[in-house]
Amino acid sequence: MYIITKEFHFSASHELKKLPENHQCYRLHGHNYILKVELQSKDLDNYDFVLDYGELSNIKIYIDKNFDHRHLNDVMKNNNPTAELIAKHFYDLFKPDFPQISAIHISETPKTWAVYRE
């Protein structure tokens, strides 16, 4: 199996209102997110790629327009924008366009990651 990844970065704020009010993540706060798109394939294309990285430019355009320097509670319909749900959002959104996507990884801090895969 061939696996490739591409990283995208954005900064955003959120509030996790399902948590107790005394939890630090309940309050308004922000992160410098890293979104990693993982793609896999048993076979390579005619150029010996899983996918040309340039074909993922629509993901960056979407992030820049809708997520970067935004309040994620306003952006996401769920209104509880945890890293887990952000990963699922991107997976569901881009999997139809890129069937090679096997997982979406989201980091809020240098030491934490959430992953969504089927």
Backbone as XML, in Angstrom:
<?xml version="1.0"?>
<chain id="A" units="angstrom">
  <residue number="1" name="MET">
    <atom name="N" x="0.849" y="-1.180" z="0.000"/>
    <atom name="CA" x="0.000" y="0.000" z="0.000"/>
    <atom name="C" x="0.891" y="1.238" z="0.000"/>
  </residue>
  <residue number="2" name="TYR">
    <atom name="N" x="0.606" y="2.149" z="-0.893"/>
    <atom name="CA" x="1.309" y="3.432" z="-0.932"/>
    <atom name="C" x="0.517" y="4.447" z="-0.117"/>
  </residue>
  <residue number="3" name="ILE">
    <atom name="N" x="1.200" y="5.216" z="0.706"/>
    <atom name="CA" x="0.549" y="6.226" z="1.532"/>
    <atom name="C" x="1.317" y="7.532" z="1.390"/>
  </residue>
  <residue number="4" name="ILE">
    <atom name="N" x="0.576" y="8.610" z="1.141"/>
    <atom name="CA" x="1.155" y="9.942" z="1.119"/>
    <atom name="C" x="0.350" y="10.837" z="2.057"/>
  </residue>
  <residue number="5" name="THR">
    <atom name="N" x="0.953" y="11.936" z="2.486"/>
    <atom name="CA" x="0.239" y="12.901" z="3.318"/>
    <atom name="C" x="0.598" y="14.310" z="2.856"/>
  </residue>
  <residue number="6" name="LYS">
    <atom name="N" x="-0.299" y="15.223" z="3.130"/>
    <atom name="CA" x="-0.042" y="16.643" z="2.892"/>
    <atom name="C" x="-0.616" y="17.422" z="4.057"/>
  </residue>
  <residue number="7" name="GLU">
    <atom name="N" x="0.167" y="18.391" z="4.542"/>
    <atom name="CA" x="-0.248" y="19.209" z="5.677"/>
    <atom name="C" x="-0.782" y="20.558" z="5.218"/>
  </residue>
  <residue number="8" name="PHE">
    <atom name="N" x="-1.760" y="21.026" z="5.976"/>
    <atom name="CA" x="-2.311" y="22.366" z="5.810"/>
    <atom name="C" x="-2.376" y="22.989" z="7.200"/>
  </residue>
  <residue number="9" name="HIS">
    <atom name="N" x="-2.193" y="24.301" z="7.294"/>
    <atom name="CA" x="-2.175" y="24.987" z="8.577"/>
    <atom name="C" x="-3.227" y="26.087" z="8.599"/>
  </residue>
  <residue number="10" name="PHE">
    <atom name="N" x="-3.844" y="26.277" z="9.757"/>
    <atom name="CA" x="-4.757" y="27.396" z="9.942"/>
    <atom name="C" x="-4.852" y="27.724" z="11.427"/>
  </residue>
  <residue number="11" name="SER">
    <atom name="N" x="-5.242" y="28.955" z="11.700"/>
    <atom name="CA" x="-5.451" y="29.406" z="13.077"/>
    <atom name="C" x="-6.920" y="29.724" z="13.251"/>
  </residue>
  <residue number="12" name="ALA">
    <atom name="N" x="-7.481" y="29.308" z="14.379"/>
    <atom name="CA" x="-8.906" y="29.531" z="14.614"/>
    <atom name="C" x="-9.198" y="29.454" z="16.107"/>
  </residue>
  <residue number="13" name="SER">
    <atom name="N" x="-10.353" y="29.996" z="16.474"/>
    <atom name="CA" x="-10.806" y="29.924" z="17.858"/>
    <atom name="C" x="-12.011" y="28.997" z="17.945"/>
  </residue>
  <residue number="14" name="HIS">
    <atom name="N" x="-12.294" y="28.554" z="19.161"/>
    <atom name="CA" x="-13.521" y="27.789" z="19.414"/>
    <atom name="C" x="-13.817" y="27.792" z="20.908"/>
  </residue>
  <residue number="15" name="GLU">
    <atom name="N" x="-15.017" y="27.358" z="21.215"/>
    <atom name="CA" x="-15.482" y="27.142" z="22.583"/>
    <atom name="C" x="-16.163" y="25.784" z="22.598"/>
  </residue>
  <residue number="16" name="LEU">
    <atom name="N" x="-15.839" y="24.965" z="23.578"/>
    <atom name="CA" x="-16.444" y="23.636" z="23.674"/>
    <atom name="C" x="-17.492" y="23.667" z="24.786"/>
  </residue>
  <residue number="17" name="LYS">
    <atom name="N" x="-18.692" y="24.059" z="24.409"/>
    <atom name="CA" x="-19.760" y="24.353" z="25.367"/>
    <atom name="C" x="-20.425" y="23.113" z="25.963"/>
  </residue>
  <residue number="18" name="LYS">
    <atom name="N" x="-20.062" y="21.923" z="25.497"/>
    <atom name="CA" x="-20.586" y="20.712" z="26.133"/>
    <atom name="C" x="-19.789" y="20.344" z="27.389"/>
  </residue>
  <residue number="19" name="LEU">
    <atom name="N" x="-18.659" y="20.985" z="27.574"/>
    <atom name="CA" x="-17.824" y="20.721" z="28.754"/>
    <atom name="C" x="-18.361" y="21.493" z="29.951"/>
  </residue>
  <residue number="20" name="PRO">
    <atom name="N" x="-17.969" y="21.097" z="31.152"/>
    <atom name="CA" x="-18.344" y="21.880" z="32.336"/>
    <atom name="C" x="-17.764" y="23.297" z="32.236"/>
  </residue>
  <residue number="21" name="GLU">
    <atom name="N" x="-18.466" y="24.263" z="32.782"/>
    <atom name="CA" x="-18.043" y="25.662" z="32.679"/>
    <atom name="C" x="-16.659" y="25.919" z="33.277"/>
  </residue>
  <residue number="22" name="ASN">
    <atom name="N" x="-16.233" y="25.102" z="34.217"/>
    <atom name="CA" x="-14.919" y="25.319" z="34.823"/>
    <atom name="C" x="-13.785" y="24.648" z="34.035"/>
  </residue>
  <residue number="23" name="HIS">
    <atom name="N" x="-14.085" y="23.963" z="32.948"/>
    <atom name="CA" x="-13.058" y="23.341" z="32.110"/>
    <atom name="C" x="-12.406" y="24.411" z="31.242"/>
  </residue>
  <residue number="24" name="GLN">
    <atom name="N" x="-11.091" y="24.367" z="31.101"/>
    <atom name="CA" x="-10.378" y="25.400" z="30.340"/>
    <atom name="C" x="-10.818" y="25.495" z="28.886"/>
  </residue>
  <residue number="25" name="CYS">
    <atom name="N" x="-11.255" y="24.404" z="28.305"/>
    <atom name="CA" x="-11.661" y="24.427" z="26.894"/>
    <atom name="C" x="-13.104" y="24.888" z="26.693"/>
  </residue>
  <residue number="26" name="TYR">
    <atom name="N" x="-13.821" y="25.068" z="27.779"/>
    <atom name="CA" x="-15.171" y="25.639" z="27.694"/>
    <atom name="C" x="-15.085" y="27.097" z="27.244"/>
  </residue>
  <residue number="27" name="ARG">
    <atom name="N" x="-14.074" y="27.786" z="27.758"/>
    <atom name="CA" x="-13.896" y="29.214" z="27.462"/>
    <atom name="C" x="-13.380" y="29.410" z="26.037"/>
  </residue>
  <residue number="28" name="LEU">
    <atom name="N" x="-13.588" y="30.592" z="25.522"/>
    <atom name="CA" x="-13.064" y="30.977" z="24.221"/>
    <atom name="C" x="-11.545" y="30.852" z="24.230"/>
  </residue>
  <residue number="29" name="HIS">
    <atom name="N" x="-11.015" y="30.130" z="23.240"/>
    <atom name="CA" x="-9.569" y="29.973" z="23.109"/>
    <atom name="C" x="-9.253" y="29.616" z="21.661"/>
  </residue>
  <residue number="30" name="GLY">
    <atom name="N" x="-7.993" y="29.652" z="21.317"/>
    <atom name="CA" x="-7.613" y="29.386" z="19.933"/>
    <atom name="C" x="-6.462" y="28.413" z="19.819"/>
  </residue>
  <residue number="31" name="HIS">
    <atom name="N" x="-6.269" y="27.946" z="18.592"/>
    <atom name="CA" x="-5.202" y="26.994" z="18.287"/>
    <atom name="C" x="-4.590" y="27.338" z="16.937"/>
  </residue>
  <residue number="32" name="ASN">
    <atom name="N" x="-3.355" y="26.912" z="16.764"/>
    <atom name="CA" x="-2.723" y="26.875" z="15.454"/>
    <atom name="C" x="-2.827" y="25.428" z="14.988"/>
  </residue>
  <residue number="33" name="TYR">
    <atom name="N" x="-3.837" y="25.167" z="14.175"/>
    <atom name="CA" x="-4.154" y="23.806" z="13.758"/>
    <atom name="C" x="-3.231" y="23.323" z="12.645"/>
  </residue>
  <residue number="34" name="ILE">
    <atom name="N" x="-2.979" y="22.029" z="12.661"/>
    <atom name="CA" x="-2.356" y="21.346" z="11.537"/>
    <atom name="C" x="-3.349" y="20.282" z="11.084"/>
  </residue>
  <residue number="35" name="LEU">
    <atom name="N" x="-3.714" y="20.341" z="9.828"/>
    <atom name="CA" x="-4.589" y="19.340" z="9.232"/>
    <atom name="C" x="-3.728" y="18.527" z="8.273"/>
  </residue>
  <residue number="36" name="LYS">
    <atom name="N" x="-3.683" y="17.219" z="8.482"/>
    <atom name="CA" x="-2.912" y="16.344" z="7.611"/>
    <atom name="C" x="-3.875" y="15.427" z="6.870"/>
  </residue>
  <residue number="37" name="VAL">
    <atom name="N" x="-3.820" y="15.488" z="5.548"/>
    <atom name="CA" x="-4.632" y="14.619" z="4.700"/>
    <atom name="C" x="-3.781" y="13.406" z="4.352"/>
  </residue>
  <residue number="38" name="GLU">
    <atom name="N" x="-4.299" y="12.225" z="4.657"/>
    <atom name="CA" x="-3.603" y="10.976" z="4.345"/>
    <atom name="C" x="-4.338" y="10.307" z="3.191"/>
  </residue>
  <residue number="39" name="LEU">
    <atom name="N" x="-3.591" y="9.933" z="2.157"/>
    <atom name="CA" x="-4.164" y="9.271" z="0.991"/>
    <atom name="C" x="-3.419" y="7.968" z="0.771"/>
  </residue>
  <residue number="40" name="GLN">
    <atom name="N" x="-4.139" y="6.950" z="0.318"/>
    <atom name="CA" x="-3.483" y="5.671" z="0.073"/>
    <atom name="C" x="-4.031" y="5.012" z="-1.182"/>
  </residue>
  <residue number="41" name="SER">
    <atom name="N" x="-3.197" y="4.160" z="-1.763"/>
    <atom name="CA" x="-3.604" y="3.417" z="-2.950"/>
    <atom name="C" x="-2.721" y="2.186" z="-3.084"/>
  </residue>
  <residue number="42" name="LYS">
    <atom name="N" x="-3.309" y="1.125" z="-3.569"/>
    <atom name="CA" x="-2.531" y="-0.081" z="-3.866"/>
    <atom name="C" x="-1.711" y="0.107" z="-5.133"/>
  </residue>
  <residue number="43" name="ASP">
    <atom name="N" x="-2.198" y="0.982" z="-6.013"/>
    <atom name="CA" x="-1.551" y="1.205" z="-7.301"/>
    <atom name="C" x="-1.206" y="2.679" z="-7.472"/>
  </residue>
  <residue number="44" name="LEU">
    <atom name="N" x="-0.206" y="2.931" z="-8.298"/>
    <atom name="CA" x="0.179" y="4.294" z="-8.635"/>
    <atom name="C" x="-0.423" y="4.660" z="-9.988"/>
  </residue>
  <residue number="45" name="ASP">
    <atom name="N" x="-0.584" y="5.965" z="-10.209"/>
    <atom name="CA" x="-1.132" y="6.414" z="-11.487"/>
    <atom name="C" x="-0.053" y="6.382" z="-12.571"/>
  </residue>
  <residue number="46" name="ASN">
    <atom name="N" x="-0.353" y="6.935" z="-13.729"/>
    <atom name="CA" x="0.586" y="6.921" z="-14.857"/>
    <atom name="C" x="1.869" y="7.688" z="-14.579"/>
  </residue>
  <residue number="47" name="TYR">
    <atom name="N" x="1.842" y="8.565" z="-13.577"/>
    <atom name="CA" x="3.022" y="9.351" z="-13.200"/>
    <atom name="C" x="3.744" y="8.754" z="-11.999"/>
  </residue>
  <residue number="48" name="ASP">
    <atom name="N" x="3.296" y="7.586" z="-11.556"/>
    <atom name="CA" x="3.831" y="6.910" z="-10.372"/>
    <atom name="C" x="3.540" y="7.669" z="-9.084"/>
  </residue>
  <residue number="49" name="PHE">
    <atom name="N" x="2.369" y="8.294" z="-9.038"/>
    <atom name="CA" x="1.869" y="8.997" z="-7.863"/>
    <atom name="C" x="0.648" y="8.278" z="-7.308"/>
  </residue>
  <residue number="50" name="VAL">
    <atom name="N" x="0.434" y="8.385" z="-6.001"/>
    <atom name="CA" x="-0.890" y="8.105" z="-5.446"/>
    <atom name="C" x="-1.825" y="9.192" z="-5.949"/>
  </residue>
  <residue number="51" name="LEU">
    <atom name="N" x="-1.363" y="10.445" z="-5.841"/>
    <atom name="CA" x="-2.076" y="11.617" z="-6.354"/>
    <atom name="C" x="-1.073" y="12.749" z="-6.422"/>
  </residue>
  <residue number="52" name="ASP">
    <atom name="N" x="-1.151" y="13.552" z="-7.449"/>
    <atom name="CA" x="-0.315" y="14.749" z="-7.541"/>
    <atom name="C" x="-0.733" y="15.698" z="-6.427"/>
  </residue>
  <residue number="53" name="TYR">
    <atom name="N" x="0.204" y="16.111" z="-5.576"/>
    <atom name="CA" x="-0.119" y="16.989" z="-4.451"/>
    <atom name="C" x="-0.826" y="18.266" z="-4.894"/>
  </residue>
  <residue number="54" name="GLY">
    <atom name="N" x="-0.517" y="18.735" z="-6.091"/>
    <atom name="CA" x="-1.149" y="19.942" z="-6.600"/>
    <atom name="C" x="-2.655" y="19.836" z="-6.736"/>
  </residue>
  <residue number="55" name="GLU">
    <atom name="N" x="-3.141" y="18.614" z="-6.888"/>
    <atom name="CA" x="-4.586" y="18.405" z="-7.012"/>
    <atom name="C" x="-5.330" y="18.669" z="-5.703"/>
  </residue>
  <residue number="56" name="LEU">
    <atom name="N" x="-4.594" y="18.793" z="-4.607"/>
    <atom name="CA" x="-5.209" y="19.050" z="-3.307"/>
    <atom name="C" x="-5.362" y="20.547" z="-3.021"/>
  </residue>
  <residue number="57" name="SER">
    <atom name="N" x="-5.081" y="21.386" z="-3.993"/>
    <atom name="CA" x="-5.123" y="22.835" z="-3.765"/>
    <atom name="C" x="-6.500" y="23.324" z="-3.337"/>
  </residue>
  <residue number="58" name="ASN">
    <atom name="N" x="-7.572" y="22.635" z="-3.738"/>
    <atom name="CA" x="-8.916" y="23.047" z="-3.319"/>
    <atom name="C" x="-9.105" y="22.928" z="-1.807"/>
  </residue>
  <residue number="59" name="ILE">
    <atom name="N" x="-8.375" y="22.031" z="-1.176"/>
    <atom name="CA" x="-8.460" y="21.912" z="0.282"/>
    <atom name="C" x="-7.896" y="23.178" z="0.928"/>
  </residue>
  <residue number="60" name="LYS">
    <atom name="N" x="-6.752" y="23.653" z="0.437"/>
    <atom name="CA" x="-6.166" y="24.884" z="0.969"/>
    <atom name="C" x="-7.088" y="26.070" z="0.724"/>
  </residue>
  <residue number="61" name="ILE">
    <atom name="N" x="-7.665" y="26.153" z="-0.446"/>
    <atom name="CA" x="-8.589" y="27.245" z="-0.755"/>
    <atom name="C" x="-9.768" y="27.216" z="0.208"/>
  </residue>
  <residue number="62" name="TYR">
    <atom name="N" x="-10.320" y="26.030" z="0.455"/>
    <atom name="CA" x="-11.451" y="25.883" z="1.380"/>
    <atom name="C" x="-11.060" y="26.306" z="2.798"/>
  </residue>
  <residue number="63" name="ILE">
    <atom name="N" x="-9.895" y="25.860" z="3.255"/>
    <atom name="CA" x="-9.432" y="26.218" z="4.602"/>
    <atom name="C" x="-9.254" y="27.723" z="4.718"/>
  </residue>
  <residue number="64" name="ASP">
    <atom name="N" x="-8.580" y="28.313" z="3.751"/>
    <atom name="CA" x="-8.323" y="29.755" z="3.807"/>
    <atom name="C" x="-9.618" y="30.560" z="3.807"/>
  </residue>
  <residue number="65" name="LYS">
    <atom name="N" x="-10.588" y="30.109" z="3.061"/>
    <atom name="CA" x="-11.852" y="30.843" z="2.954"/>
    <atom name="C" x="-12.767" y="30.626" z="4.155"/>
  </residue>
  <residue number="66" name="ASN">
    <atom name="N" x="-12.793" y="29.410" z="4.696"/>
    <atom name="CA" x="-13.806" y="29.051" z="5.682"/>
    <atom name="C" x="-13.307" y="28.794" z="7.102"/>
  </residue>
  <residue number="67" name="PHE">
    <atom name="N" x="-12.026" y="28.484" z="7.277"/>
    <atom name="CA" x="-11.539" y="28.080" z="8.601"/>
    <atom name="C" x="-10.464" y="28.994" z="9.172"/>
  </residue>
  <residue number="68" name="ASP">
    <atom name="N" x="-9.583" y="29.509" z="8.334"/>
    <atom name="CA" x="-8.460" y="30.282" z="8.852"/>
    <atom name="C" x="-8.926" y="31.605" z="9.443"/>
  </residue>
  <residue number="69" name="HIS">
    <atom name="N" x="-8.497" y="31.860" z="10.681"/>
    <atom name="CA" x="-8.854" y="33.067" z="11.428"/>
    <atom name="C" x="-10.370" y="33.235" z="11.543"/>
  </residue>
  <residue number="70" name="ARG">
    <atom name="N" x="-11.029" y="32.128" z="11.849"/>
    <atom name="CA" x="-12.481" y="32.110" z="12.063"/>
    <atom name="C" x="-12.763" y="31.535" z="13.444"/>
  </residue>
  <residue number="71" name="HIS">
    <atom name="N" x="-13.989" y="31.771" z="13.883"/>
    <atom name="CA" x="-14.485" y="31.156" z="15.111"/>
    <atom name="C" x="-15.227" y="29.892" z="14.694"/>
  </residue>
  <residue number="72" name="LEU">
    <atom name="N" x="-14.690" y="28.722" z="15.046"/>
    <atom name="CA" x="-15.198" y="27.457" z="14.517"/>
    <atom name="C" x="-16.616" y="27.137" z="14.971"/>
  </residue>
  <residue number="73" name="ASN">
    <atom name="N" x="-17.054" y="27.693" z="16.089"/>
    <atom name="CA" x="-18.445" y="27.492" z="16.498"/>
    <atom name="C" x="-19.397" y="28.110" z="15.477"/>
  </residue>
  <residue number="74" name="ASP">
    <atom name="N" x="-18.971" y="29.171" z="14.806"/>
    <atom name="CA" x="-19.788" y="29.791" z="13.763"/>
    <atom name="C" x="-19.686" y="29.042" z="12.439"/>
  </residue>
  <residue number="75" name="VAL">
    <atom name="N" x="-18.540" y="28.409" z="12.204"/>
    <atom name="CA" x="-18.276" y="27.739" z="10.924"/>
    <atom name="C" x="-18.950" y="26.372" z="10.851"/>
  </residue>
  <residue number="76" name="MET">
    <atom name="N" x="-18.861" y="25.608" z="11.931"/>
    <atom name="CA" x="-19.335" y="24.223" z="11.897"/>
    <atom name="C" x="-20.778" y="24.137" z="12.374"/>
  </residue>
  <residue number="77" name="LYS">
    <atom name="N" x="-21.575" y="23.433" z="11.626"/>
    <atom name="CA" x="-23.001" y="23.302" z="11.946"/>
    <atom name="C" x="-23.226" y="22.648" z="13.305"/>
  </residue>
  <residue number="78" name="ASN">
    <atom name="N" x="-22.341" y="21.727" z="13.672"/>
    <atom name="CA" x="-22.465" y="20.976" z="14.926"/>
    <atom name="C" x="-22.367" y="21.888" z="16.145"/>
  </residue>
  <residue number="79" name="ASN">
    <atom name="N" x="-21.603" y="22.969" z="16.027"/>
    <atom name="CA" x="-21.406" y="23.956" z="17.090"/>
    <atom name="C" x="-20.687" y="23.402" z="18.320"/>
  </residue>
  <residue number="80" name="ASN">
    <atom name="N" x="-20.016" y="22.281" z="18.188"/>
    <atom name="CA" x="-19.103" y="21.792" z="19.225"/>
    <atom name="C" x="-17.843" y="21.302" z="18.510"/>
  </residue>
  <residue number="81" name="PRO">
    <atom name="N" x="-17.056" y="22.240" z="18.009"/>
    <atom name="CA" x="-15.967" y="21.895" z="17.101"/>
    <atom name="C" x="-14.733" y="21.306" z="17.785"/>
  </residue>
  <residue number="82" name="THR">
    <atom name="N" x="-14.868" y="20.064" z="18.204"/>
    <atom name="CA" x="-13.720" y="19.345" z="18.753"/>
    <atom name="C" x="-12.799" y="18.933" z="17.607"/>
  </residue>
  <residue number="83" name="ALA">
    <atom name="N" x="-11.580" y="18.593" z="17.922"/>
    <atom name="CA" x="-10.641" y="18.126" z="16.901"/>
    <atom name="C" x="-11.199" y="16.895" z="16.187"/>
  </residue>
  <residue number="84" name="GLU">
    <atom name="N" x="-11.858" y="16.031" z="16.940"/>
    <atom name="CA" x="-12.429" y="14.822" z="16.350"/>
    <atom name="C" x="-13.474" y="15.166" z="15.281"/>
  </residue>
  <residue number="85" name="LEU">
    <atom name="N" x="-14.334" y="16.127" z="15.605"/>
    <atom name="CA" x="-15.394" y="16.495" z="14.655"/>
    <atom name="C" x="-14.867" y="17.326" z="13.489"/>
  </residue>
  <residue number="86" name="ILE">
    <atom name="N" x="-13.807" y="18.078" z="13.718"/>
    <atom name="CA" x="-13.175" y="18.801" z="12.612"/>
    <atom name="C" x="-12.586" y="17.787" z="11.620"/>
  </residue>
  <residue number="87" name="ALA">
    <atom name="N" x="-11.915" y="16.768" z="12.132"/>
    <atom name="CA" x="-11.347" y="15.728" z="11.265"/>
    <atom name="C" x="-12.440" y="15.053" z="10.447"/>
  </residue>
  <residue number="88" name="LYS">
    <atom name="N" x="-13.544" y="14.716" z="11.072"/>
    <atom name="CA" x="-14.649" y="14.065" z="10.351"/>
    <atom name="C" x="-15.249" y="15.019" z="9.309"/>
  </residue>
  <residue number="89" name="HIS">
    <atom name="N" x="-15.368" y="16.280" z="9.645"/>
    <atom name="CA" x="-15.895" y="17.272" z="8.703"/>
    <atom name="C" x="-15.080" y="17.265" z="7.410"/>
  </residue>
  <residue number="90" name="PHE">
    <atom name="N" x="-13.767" y="17.336" z="7.537"/>
    <atom name="CA" x="-12.918" y="17.368" z="6.345"/>
    <atom name="C" x="-12.944" y="16.040" z="5.600"/>
  </residue>
  <residue number="91" name="TYR">
    <atom name="N" x="-13.000" y="14.949" z="6.328"/>
    <atom name="CA" x="-13.085" y="13.631" z="5.673"/>
    <atom name="C" x="-14.362" y="13.548" z="4.837"/>
  </residue>
  <residue number="92" name="ASP">
    <atom name="N" x="-15.489" y="13.852" z="5.447"/>
    <atom name="CA" x="-16.772" y="13.766" z="4.745"/>
    <atom name="C" x="-16.844" y="14.731" z="3.569"/>
  </residue>
  <residue number="93" name="LEU">
    <atom name="N" x="-16.261" y="15.903" z="3.720"/>
    <atom name="CA" x="-16.321" y="16.914" z="2.681"/>
    <atom name="C" x="-15.484" y="16.545" z="1.453"/>
  </residue>
  <residue number="94" name="PHE">
    <atom name="N" x="-14.284" y="16.033" z="1.675"/>
    <atom name="CA" x="-13.358" y="15.826" z="0.564"/>
    <atom name="C" x="-13.226" y="14.383" z="0.081"/>
  </residue>
  <residue number="95" name="LYS">
    <atom name="N" x="-13.733" y="13.418" z="0.804"/>
    <atom name="CA" x="-13.653" y="12.016" z="0.366"/>
    <atom name="C" x="-14.315" y="11.793" z="-0.995"/>
  </residue>
  <residue number="96" name="PRO">
    <atom name="N" x="-15.466" y="12.408" z="-1.293"/>
    <atom name="CA" x="-16.050" y="12.199" z="-2.628"/>
    <atom name="C" x="-15.149" y="12.691" z="-3.772"/>
  </residue>
  <residue number="97" name="ASP">
    <atom name="N" x="-14.406" y="13.764" z="-3.547"/>
    <atom name="CA" x="-13.519" y="14.297" z="-4.583"/>
    <atom name="C" x="-12.206" y="13.542" z="-4.668"/>
  </residue>
  <residue number="98" name="PHE">
    <atom name="N" x="-11.772" y="12.985" z="-3.548"/>
    <atom name="CA" x="-10.493" y="12.294" z="-3.473"/>
    <atom name="C" x="-10.698" y="10.931" z="-2.816"/>
  </residue>
  <residue number="99" name="PRO">
    <atom name="N" x="-11.110" y="9.939" z="-3.572"/>
    <atom name="CA" x="-11.387" y="8.623" z="-2.966"/>
    <atom name="C" x="-10.155" y="7.974" z="-2.342"/>
  </residue>
  <residue number="100" name="GLN">
    <atom name="N" x="-8.966" y="8.478" z="-2.644"/>
    <atom name="CA" x="-7.753" y="7.930" z="-2.043"/>
    <atom name="C" x="-7.579" y="8.365" z="-0.591"/>
  </residue>
  <residue number="101" name="ILE">
    <atom name="N" x="-8.380" y="9.326" z="-0.123"/>
    <atom name="CA" x="-8.246" y="9.763" z="1.271"/>
    <atom name="C" x="-8.557" y="8.587" z="2.198"/>
  </residue>
  <residue number="102" name="SER">
    <atom name="N" x="-7.607" y="8.294" z="3.071"/>
    <atom name="CA" x="-7.796" y="7.203" z="4.031"/>
    <atom name="C" x="-7.992" y="7.728" z="5.448"/>
  </residue>
  <residue number="103" name="ALA">
    <atom name="N" x="-7.539" y="8.963" z="5.711"/>
    <atom name="CA" x="-7.693" y="9.529" z="7.049"/>
    <atom name="C" x="-7.430" y="11.029" z="6.998"/>
  </residue>
  <residue number="104" name="ILE">
    <atom name="N" x="-8.014" y="11.705" z="7.982"/>
    <atom name="CA" x="-7.719" y="13.106" z="8.242"/>
    <atom name="C" x="-7.192" y="13.191" z="9.672"/>
  </residue>
  <residue number="105" name="HIS">
    <atom name="N" x="-6.048" y="13.833" z="9.835"/>
    <atom name="CA" x="-5.425" y="14.039" z="11.137"/>
    <atom name="C" x="-5.517" y="15.529" z="11.465"/>
  </residue>
  <residue number="106" name="ILE">
    <atom name="N" x="-5.871" y="15.846" z="12.695"/>
    <atom name="CA" x="-5.939" y="17.237" z="13.143"/>
    <atom name="C" x="-5.127" y="17.381" z="14.430"/>
  </residue>
  <residue number="107" name="SER">
    <atom name="N" x="-4.265" y="18.382" z="14.452"/>
    <atom name="CA" x="-3.505" y="18.704" z="15.654"/>
    <atom name="C" x="-3.903" y="20.088" z="16.133"/>
  </residue>
  <residue number="108" name="GLU">
    <atom name="N" x="-4.192" y="20.197" z="17.429"/>
    <atom name="CA" x="-4.458" y="21.490" z="18.049"/>
    <atom name="C" x="-3.216" y="22.025" z="18.755"/>
  </residue>
  <residue number="109" name="THR">
    <atom name="N" x="-2.390" y="21.121" z="19.224"/>
    <atom name="CA" x="-1.160" y="21.489" z="19.929"/>
    <atom name="C" x="-0.056" y="20.557" z="19.434"/>
  </residue>
  <residue number="110" name="PRO">
    <atom name="N" x="1.200" y="20.887" z="19.682"/>
    <atom name="CA" x="2.291" y="20.017" z="19.223"/>
    <atom name="C" x="2.243" y="18.588" z="19.778"/>
  </residue>
  <residue number="111" name="LYS">
    <atom name="N" x="1.482" y="18.385" z="20.848"/>
    <atom name="CA" x="1.469" y="17.058" z="21.472"/>
    <atom name="C" x="0.143" y="16.304" z="21.306"/>
  </residue>
  <residue number="112" name="THR">
    <atom name="N" x="-0.829" y="16.892" z="20.599"/>
    <atom name="CA" x="-2.141" y="16.225" z="20.509"/>
    <atom name="C" x="-2.593" y="16.101" z="19.068"/>
  </residue>
  <residue number="113" name="TRP">
    <atom name="N" x="-3.167" y="14.956" z="18.744"/>
    <atom name="CA" x="-3.709" y="14.679" z="17.420"/>
    <atom name="C" x="-5.031" y="13.923" z="17.559"/>
  </residue>
  <residue number="114" name="ALA">
    <atom name="N" x="-5.964" y="14.226" z="16.660"/>
    <atom name="CA" x="-7.187" y="13.440" z="16.499"/>
    <atom name="C" x="-7.196" y="12.957" z="15.057"/>
  </residue>
  <residue number="115" name="VAL">
    <atom name="N" x="-7.702" y="11.749" z="14.847"/>
    <atom name="CA" x="-7.725" y="11.157" z="13.509"/>
    <atom name="C" x="-9.112" y="10.636" z="13.230"/>
  </residue>
  <residue number="116" name="TYR">
    <atom name="N" x="-9.592" y="10.882" z="12.001"/>
    <atom name="CA" x="-10.836" y="10.244" z="11.557"/>
    <atom name="C" x="-10.518" y="9.431" z="10.320"/>
  </residue>
  <residue number="117" name="ARG">
    <atom name="N" x="-10.915" y="8.164" z="10.361"/>
    <atom name="CA" x="-10.826" y="7.262" z="9.202"/>
    <atom name="C" x="-12.014" y="6.331" z="9.251"/>
  </residue>
  <residue number="118" name="GLU">
    <atom name="N" x="-12.418" y="5.821" z="8.089"/>
    <atom name="CA" x="-13.529" y="4.863" z="8.075"/>
    <atom name="C" x="-13.057" y="3.533" z="8.597"/>
  </residue>
</chain>
